[in-house]
Amino acid sequence: MTKAWVVYESMFGNTREVAEAVAQGIKEHAEVEVHEVSTARSLPADLDLLVVGAPTHAFGLSRPSTREDAATKAHRAVESTSMGVREWLEQLTPDATPPRFATFDTRVNHPRVPGSAAKKAAKRLRKRGATAQTDPESFWVHGTEGPVLDGELDRARTWGSSIARA
């Protein structure tokens, strides 16, 4: 593997922190670029691995309404407001078959919170003809706004390294 992209959506910075940690792990084995979802353009033809990360909203990927709701409840500025992973995946050109991929999400650390943005993103990528490098992964945060739980960024770096090695 030589080239990887980590594309993320983040409201409160937690998913961005995880994306950057995943990229650090990938960097041990490949060239990697990190893109906030609204700045990610068409996939390069020579891309070997696409890693997509998003916060779990309303049991899956965010929508404009869930991002707006998060922004109104936030105690600080939010990051990804204009576009989410859902919209980004929909706008990829039909002939742009993504390379192998991995997905992750950030989720509130509560045993009864269902749903997974990572699983929803993986399903959409498989429908586009892409092949999963690994199963979707979740990283845990304290409450809605975070921060990321202790040890999760280390786990994200290890996960990034493992998917780049595979």
C-alpha positions in Angstrom: 0.0 0.0 0.0 1.3 3.4 -0.8 -1.5 6.0 -0.6 -4.3 6.4 1.9 -6.9 9.1 2.7 -8.7 9.6 6.0 -11.9 11.5 5.4 -13.8 12.6 8.5 -16.8 14.5 9.7 -16.7 16.0 13.2 -19.0 18.2 15.2 -17.1 18.8 18.4 -13.6 17.7 17.4 -13.7 14.2 18.8 -13.9 12.5 15.4 -11.2 14.8 14.1 -8.9 13.7 16.9 -9.6 10.0 16.2 -9.1 10.6 12.5 -5.7 12.2 13.1 -4.7 9.3 15.4 -5.8 6.8 12.8 -3.7 8.6 10.2 -0.6 8.5 12.6 -1.0 4.7 12.6 -1.4 4.5 8.9 1.7 6.8 8.4 3.9 4.0 9.7 3.1 2.0 6.5 1.8 4.4 3.9 1.5 8.0 2.7 -1.6 9.4 4.2 -3.7 12.6 3.9 -6.4 13.7 6.3 -9.4 15.6 4.9 -12.3 17.2 6.7 -15.3 16.0 4.6 -16.2 19.3 3.1 -12.6 19.7 1.8 -12.3 16.2 0.3 -12.7 16.2 -3.4 -12.8 13.4 -5.9 -10.9 10.3 -5.0 -7.4 10.1 -6.6 -7.0 7.3 -9.1 -4.0 6.0 -7.2 -5.7 5.7 -3.8 -5.1 2.4 -2.1 -7.1 2.8 1.1 -10.0 5.1 2.1 -10.8 5.5 5.8 -14.0 7.3 6.5 -15.0 8.5 10.0 -18.1 10.2 11.4 -20.0 10.7 14.6 -23.0 8.6 15.2 -26.2 10.8 15.0 -29.7 9.4 15.4 -28.6 5.7 15.0 -26.4 6.3 11.9 -24.8 9.0 9.7 -25.6 12.6 10.3 -28.1 14.6 8.3 -28.4 18.3 7.9 -31.1 18.3 10.6 -29.0 16.4 13.1 -26.0 18.6 12.5 -28.2 21.6 13.0 -29.6 20.1 16.2 -26.0 19.4 17.5 -24.9 22.9 16.7 -27.8 24.4 18.7 -27.0 22.3 21.7 -23.2 22.8 21.6 -21.3 24.8 24.1 -18.7 25.6 21.5 -18.3 26.0 17.7 -18.9 22.9 15.6 -16.6 21.8 12.8 -18.5 20.0 10.0 -21.6 22.0 9.4 -21.9 22.3 5.6 -21.6 18.7 4.6 -21.5 15.3 6.2 -20.2 11.9 5.2 -23.6 10.9 4.0 -23.7 13.7 1.4 -20.0 13.3 0.5 -20.5 9.6 -0.4 -23.6 10.5 -2.4 -21.7 13.1 -4.4 -18.9 10.9 -5.5 -19.0 10.3 -9.2 -20.7 7.0 -10.1 -17.6 5.8 -12.0 -15.3 6.5 -9.1 -15.1 3.0 -7.4 -13.6 3.6 -4.1 -10.5 1.5 -3.2 -10.4 -0.8 -0.2 -11.9 1.0 2.8 -12.3 1.0 6.5 -14.9 3.0 8.5 -15.0 4.2 12.1 -17.4 6.3 14.2 -17.4 8.1 17.5 -20.1 7.2 19.9 -21.4 8.2 23.3 -20.0 5.8 25.9 -23.4 4.4 27.0 -24.4 0.7 26.6 -27.9 1.5 25.5 -27.1 3.9 22.6 -27.8 2.0 19.4 -26.7 2.6 15.9 -23.4 3.1 14.2 -22.3 5.7 11.6 -19.4 3.4 10.7 -21.7 0.6 9.8 -23.9 2.9 7.7 -20.9 4.3 5.9 -19.5 0.8 5.2 -22.9 -0.2 3.7 -22.9 2.8 1.4 -19.3 2.1 0.2 -20.1 -1.6 -0.4 -23.0 -0.6 -2.6 -20.6 1.5 -4.6 -18.5 -1.7 -5.2 -15.8 -1.1 -2.7 -14.3 -3.8 -0.5 -13.9 -3.5 3.2 -10.4 -3.9 4.6 -11.8 -4.6 8.1 -15.0 -4.4 10.1 -16.3 -1.0 11.1 -14.9 0.3 14.4 -16.3 2.5 17.1 -14.4 4.9 19.4 -15.9 6.2 22.6 -16.5 9.7 23.9 -17.8 11.1 27.2 -21.2 12.5 26.6 -22.3 14.2 23.4 -19.5 16.8 23.2 -16.7 14.6 24.5 -13.8 14.4 25.1 -12.6 11.1 23.7 -12.3 8.5 26.5 -8.8 7.8 27.9 -6.9 5.2 25.8 -9.1 5.6 22.7 -6.6 7.7 20.7 -3.9 5.1 21.3 -6.4 2.4 20.2 -7.1 4.5 17.1 -3.4 4.7 16.2 -3.1 0.9 16.6 -6.2 0.4 14.5 -4.8 2.6 11.8 -1.5 0.8 11.8 -3.3 -2.6 11.6 -5.5 -1.6 8.6 -2.5 -0.2 6.7 -0.5 -3.4 7.3 -3.4 -5.7 6.2 
